[in-house]
Amino acid sequence: MTAIDWFSLLHPVLVILFVYPVVGATIRLGILVREKRLGITQQPALVPREHADHGRWLMAGVVVAVLIALVYSFLSKAAEPGAAFAGGAARLVLLMVVATGTLVALLALLKVKRPALRASFTLLTWAGLLGLGSQPEIWRLSDNPFSGAFWSSHYWSGVLLTGLLLFNLAARPEITRHLRWRRLHIASNLLVLVLLAVQAITGSRDLLEIPLSWQKPAIHRCDFQSRICPEPAAPQA
């Protein structure tokens, strides 16, 4: 495996080792917070704070994992032998600047307190991910929401998942203070759980379809519609 192949593993490794374990802890803490609020069980005073902190770590981990996947897609195309990167080095640098700006917006979102600033940095973070994800180097099964491929796309379900997690973080003070916001928070997190399952399934599927860098020339000669690859050349005597 080359360096770019190892880099391709960072996204799934981060998701498996960090994101999904934090998901489980966040769900458990959320259940305890609800039981504490309803008086069902007695819980330590720090449980709500722990739930909020785990939610922050979850959201940050997902955004960073998405950024890593997007950056890998650009770098792998740029490093692919015999293929010119559209826009050249200047466009690649611009994409890296946008990725850096998206990360800065995420860090700012974790710090700001005012509602207008929280909303602004949430939109900037999500817009940065959408802008990077709209590039032709990013693999998307379909961009047509009326097709089945769109709803089975790892990219589009990931975009929606990230948006919901960003919303949950940005609205945390309102969720704490208002019953209607808490109900919206619970409803959105039920959708988050469904999307996490979709991400696990589609991500595993897509990993099977990503060849190593040295395998790409042979793989690209295959007919993906007919699912046929050319026979290997006979060895010379």
C-alpha positions in Angstrom: 0.0 0.0 0.0 1.1 3.5 -0.8 0.8 6.6 1.4 -2.4 7.6 -0.3 -3.8 4.2 0.3 -3.1 4.4 4.0 -4.6 7.9 4.0 -7.8 6.4 2.6 -8.2 4.3 5.8 -8.3 7.4 8.1 -11.9 8.1 7.4 -13.3 4.6 8.2 -10.8 4.1 11.1 -11.9 7.3 12.7 -15.6 6.4 12.3 -15.1 2.9 13.7 -12.8 3.7 16.6 -14.3 7.0 17.7 -17.6 8.0 16.2 -19.7 4.9 16.7 -18.4 4.3 20.3 -19.3 7.9 21.1 -22.7 7.4 19.5 -23.4 4.6 22.0 -22.3 6.6 25.0 -24.3 9.7 23.9 -27.5 7.6 23.4 -27.1 6.1 26.9 -26.4 9.4 28.5 -29.4 10.9 26.7 -31.7 8.2 28.1 -30.4 8.9 31.6 -30.9 12.7 31.2 -34.5 12.1 30.1 -35.1 9.7 33.1 -33.6 12.4 35.4 -35.8 15.1 34.0 -39.0 13.0 34.3 -38.1 11.8 37.8 -38.0 8.2 36.8 -34.5 7.6 38.2 -32.0 9.6 40.3 -28.9 10.6 38.3 -25.7 12.5 39.1 -25.9 16.2 38.4 -23.1 15.9 35.8 -25.1 13.6 33.6 -26.7 16.4 31.4 -23.3 18.0 31.0 -21.7 14.7 30.0 -24.4 14.1 27.5 -23.8 17.5 25.9 -20.1 17.0 25.9 -20.4 13.6 24.1 -22.7 15.2 21.6 -20.1 17.9 20.9 -17.4 15.2 20.4 -19.7 13.2 18.2 -20.5 16.1 15.9 -16.8 17.2 15.7 -15.7 13.7 15.0 -18.2 13.3 12.1 -17.3 16.6 10.5 -13.6 15.8 10.7 -14.1 12.4 9.3 -16.1 13.8 6.4 -13.4 16.4 5.7 -10.8 13.7 5.7 -12.8 11.7 3.2 -13.3 14.7 0.9 -9.6 15.7 1.1 -8.6 12.1 0.3 -10.8 12.2 -2.8 -9.1 15.3 -4.1 -5.6 14.1 -3.3 -6.1 10.7 -4.8 -7.3 12.2 -8.0 -4.4 14.6 -8.1 -1.9 11.8 -7.4 -3.4 9.4 -9.9 -0.8 8.6 -12.6 -1.7 9.5 -16.1 -4.7 11.6 -15.1 -4.7 15.4 -15.1 -6.4 17.0 -12.1 -9.1 19.4 -13.4 -8.0 23.0 -12.7 -4.5 22.0 -11.9 -2.5 22.8 -8.7 -4.3 26.2 -8.2 -7.7 24.5 -7.9 -6.3 21.8 -5.6 -4.9 24.5 -3.3 -8.2 26.4 -3.4 -10.0 23.2 -2.3 -7.6 22.7 0.6 -8.2 26.3 1.7 -11.9 25.7 1.7 -11.4 22.5 3.7 -9.3 24.5 6.2 -11.9 27.2 6.4 -14.6 24.6 7.1 -12.5 23.2 10.0 -12.0 26.8 11.4 -15.7 27.4 11.2 -16.3 24.1 13.1 -13.8 25.2 15.8 -15.5 28.6 16.1 -18.9 26.9 16.4 -17.6 25.0 19.4 -16.6 28.2 21.1 -19.3 30.9 20.3 -22.3 31.4 22.6 -24.6 34.0 20.9 -27.5 32.5 18.8 -26.6 34.5 15.7 -23.0 33.4 15.8 -24.0 29.8 16.4 -26.3 29.8 13.4 -23.7 31.5 11.2 -20.9 29.1 12.0 -23.3 26.1 11.6 -24.3 27.3 8.2 -20.6 28.0 7.2 -19.5 24.6 8.3 -22.3 22.8 6.5 -21.9 25.0 3.4 -18.2 24.2 3.3 -18.9 20.5 3.4 -21.6 20.9 0.7 -19.3 23.0 -1.5 -16.5 20.4 -1.3 -18.9 17.5 -1.8 -20.3 19.0 -4.9 -17.0 18.7 -6.8 -16.7 16.1 -9.6 -14.0 14.2 -7.7 -16.5 13.2 -5.0 -18.2 9.9 -5.7 -22.0 10.2 -5.6 -24.4 7.5 -6.9 -26.9 10.1 -8.0 -27.7 13.8 -7.6 -31.4 13.2 -8.4 -33.5 13.0 -5.3 -36.3 11.2 -7.2 -34.0 8.2 -7.9 -33.4 5.3 -5.6 -29.6 5.7 -6.1 -29.8 9.1 -4.4 -31.2 7.6 -1.2 -28.6 4.8 -1.1 -25.7 7.2 -1.6 -23.2 7.3 1.2 -22.4 10.9 0.4 -26.0 12.3 0.6 -27.0 10.4 3.7 -23.7 11.6 5.3 -24.6 15.2 4.3 -28.0 15.0 6.0 -26.5 13.3 9.1 -23.9 16.0 9.4 -26.5 18.7 9.1 -28.6 17.2 11.8 -25.7 16.9 14.2 -24.6 20.5 13.5 -28.2 21.6 14.3 -28.2 19.7 17.6 -25.0 21.4 18.7 -26.0 24.9 17.6 -29.4 24.6 19.3 -28.2 23.1 22.6 -29.1 26.1 24.8 -32.6 26.2 23.3 -33.0 22.4 23.7 -32.0 22.8 27.4 -34.6 25.5 28.1 -37.6 24.7 25.9 -39.8 21.6 25.7 -40.6 22.1 22.0 -36.9 22.2 21.2 -36.3 19.0 23.2 -39.0 17.2 21.3 -37.5 18.4 18.0 -34.1 17.2 19.3 -35.5 13.8 20.1 -37.2 13.5 16.7 -34.1 14.6 14.8 -31.9 12.1 16.7 -34.2 9.3 15.8 -33.5 10.2 12.2 -29.8 10.4 13.1 -29.9 6.8 14.3 -31.4 5.7 11.0 -28.8 7.6 9.0 -26.0 6.1 11.1 -27.2 2.7 10.2 -27.4 3.7 6.5 -23.9 5.1 6.7 -22.6 1.9 8.2 -24.2 -0.2 5.4 -23.3 2.1 2.5 -19.8 2.8 3.8 -19.0 -0.9 4.0 -20.4 -1.3 0.4 -18.3 1.5 -1.0 -15.1 0.3 0.7 -15.5 -2.9 -1.5 -15.6 -0.7 -4.6 -12.5 1.4 -3.9 -9.4 -0.1 -5.4 -5.8 0.4 -4.2 -4.0 3.1 -6.2 -1.9 0.6 -8.2 -5.1 -1.4 -9.0 -7.0 1.5 -10.6 -5.6 1.2 -14.2 -6.9 -2.4 -14.4 -10.2 -1.7 -12.6 -11.0 1.3 -14.9 -10.8 -1.0 -17.9 -13.7 -3.0 -16.6 -17.3 -2.7 -17.9 -19.2 -1.7 -14.8 -22.6 -2.0 -16.5 -22.0 -5.6 -17.7 -19.8 -6.4 -14.7 -17.1 -7.8 -16.9 -13.4 -7.2 -16.8 -10.9 -7.9 -19.6 -9.1 -11.2 -19.5 -5.5 -10.8 -18.3 -2.9 -11.0 -21.1 -1.4 -14.5 -21.5 2.2 -14.7 -20.2 4.8 -14.7 -22.9 6.7 -17.9 -23.4 
